[in-house]
């Protein structure tokens, strides 16, 4: 591993702060855009005169595009260099943002959101792997906290800026604000980011590249179509094709010497337990993040700006909690934090399930604060735990694996939440007179599903074990661990 800068004996983190700022800028831009769009959906539905199920694909298509490219993040950085790929991805994302702003139809917007996802998909896994590699020994949690805490300001600013622009200017500016952020990131990154040494890699896994997006998109499409009829031909075809492609994908990855996704890391039972918690956590967290803005606007009648201001309570709580979580992580590991985080998410979902259109703001704020605490307590510890549960020289590949699955689970969370919501809404509209009450009842049932997922995540987190730390970071000594990983 390339050593970055001259580490100060008193403050080794200070020597890498310039690098961390470039990483933060890129992550900030991607997360800002993702969180901003949830507030926009009702406005897009009205402006384009489109159905709710169609508009939600502006979110789903974006996350599926991210999932399609995340698997090749590890191979790309090892083959062409971390710095080069990171900055190219930032550029693609900025161009995609410009085209989204120029869209004149919902189909164009979905198409250009795919381009955005192709660029933004690699940003987060590369950034986290980059951060993990340059972190001083014993300071991993603290460095991850430095990177993640400012990034959590994006979810606070995103909904507020998005809501204000939608209500008082136009939704197009939600995408245009990415352009100056992307330009600054690229210009500063060219000067500040070091060139990490390239590694010897095998040929690109073309079969994996074909199968991976087919698996994710087919399964997600099948889930989305299930909202209308779980027995329909399109639903069954989507789920069947996705399931069969998944089987082929797993077999092909296990047989390759240089796979697209390093599935052999699942031989570490501690890694497997950790990633199961992460999958459930993403379903619960992003299902909530997708539902809440829709709940505030449809069931409570909030404007987009009012929704953004209210949603900022969640993100601000996360930003306050995560530095505390990073300190506790270095001392106690991920298990107690993940348990507390998922428990907090479960309580938040329970409160939302009982909230009606007549309830006041205080109940919503309590639920949002609980959700923000859950995000702050669980996300960084689980991500870092997964990186520590595998050989350090595989951080890029493991980050690609976890990043791909994060995007898949985010897509499933959006598609699944929308499916359950619309199915419940159809039933309630037929039985009640008031539309607001129907929306409120439909959201309540959907949040009960989110609560159940969070409870499952809490139970799974009980089985996480703290991985043994490697005192010598020399990567050569762990080169052979991939084929012999067992329980840590």
Phi, psi and omega in degrees: 000139179286130178274132186256121172070183177255114184285128175284137180297327182275324184217079181295336181290328183299327183291342181248012183297323178299319178293318181297326180295321178295318178298318181297318180303312181295315179296320181301315182297314183294315182290323178303315182293317183296318182283333182290327189290329182302325179287336186279341192305313178299324179292318178297322179301320181283314184296322182264000180052049185242168179280159180298319181296325179288315182297324181294346176288346172295334175272312184295315180297323178297312182289327176293321176297320175299316181297329182291327184260339180303320181301332181267005181299314181298314180295316182298316181290324178290328184275318187245353178104137184297314183299312184298312182294320181300313182289325176297318179297320177300318180296316179298319180297318180295318178296317177300323178297318179298316180293325176299319180295333181268003183295141179245000177212162181294328178294318176298317181297317178298318179299314182285336172295327175297316177299317176303315181296324178297324177281315185281344184300324183273346189299309184293311179297322178294318181297316180293319178295319177301312181298318181296322182289328183265356182292132177298149179306134179079000183242017185301311181299318181295317180293317177300324178294321178298318181288319188279324184300309177297327180297330180286349173290335179299314176297335177284317182281325185305303180297324180293310179298316180299313180297318179296316181294319180297317184281326190242345177234260177198152182296341182301328182289343176299327178272327183294332181292344178288335188294309178295325178296316178297319180297316179297318180300316181294313183296315180289322181297323178301324182274322190266321186290133178279162176269110176288142180298134178288154179245157177284123183232160179279186178292153180295134182281089183293322179297319178295321180295326179285316186285322186302304179295331177295317178301306188293314183290321181294315180296317181294320179296318179298319178295317180297316180292336179296342177297330179273314182195113181291344179260006182289155179302319181295321178295312182294321179295314180300313181291323180292313179297317179297318180294317180293318178296325178297316179299313178298321181297314180297315180299315182294323181290323181288338183268347183270145176288324178237079184286162176294314174241130185280080183288342180293347176294343177291352173295338172280109182296331178292321175296316182299315178297320181295318184286332174296319176298318181297318180299312180295321179299318180292322177299316182286314185291312183280336170297318177295315182297329177284321186284321190300312178300324178292322178298314183295325183274322183273316184271331182256345179077022179289152170283170180298319181292317177298323177296316179298316178298318180293318181295336182297339179299322179295309185294320179296322176297317178300316181296327178283326186279324190294326174297325176293318180297322181295324178290317179293329180298316180298335182266319190241352182084188190275333190303306182296327180289319179294321178298311180296320182295312181291327175297320179295320178296320179297317178296319179300313180296323178298317179298315180296327180293336181260357182278133179246176181293342181269347184288154183278178184292328186300322180295321179293318180296320177300315179296320180293321178295318177297320178294316178299320177296321179297318177297313182296326182280332190254322191294303181298314179301318181292316179301313182291323177302318180294320178295323181284342182274001180231160176306140187296329181290348178262013185304321179295316181290319179294320177297323177295317179297308182293323179296318178298315182289329175300315180293322178297314180294326175297317177298315179296322180297315180293310182296316181294317179297315179297321180297310181296319181298309184292326177296316178292321182298318179301317180293318184285328178296333180279347186243348180235159184274323186268132181293320179300319179294322179296315177299316181299315180294320179296318178295321180301314179294323180293320179293334175295325175294317177300318179299318180298319177298317181296323177295318176301317178298322178297317180294315180298325181296338179297337186262002177289135175243144181290124181290151176290139181274140176268114185289327179260114184283004180302121187285341185294327184287346179251012185298330184265005188284340185300323183271356184229021182289132173233208175294135174276000000 
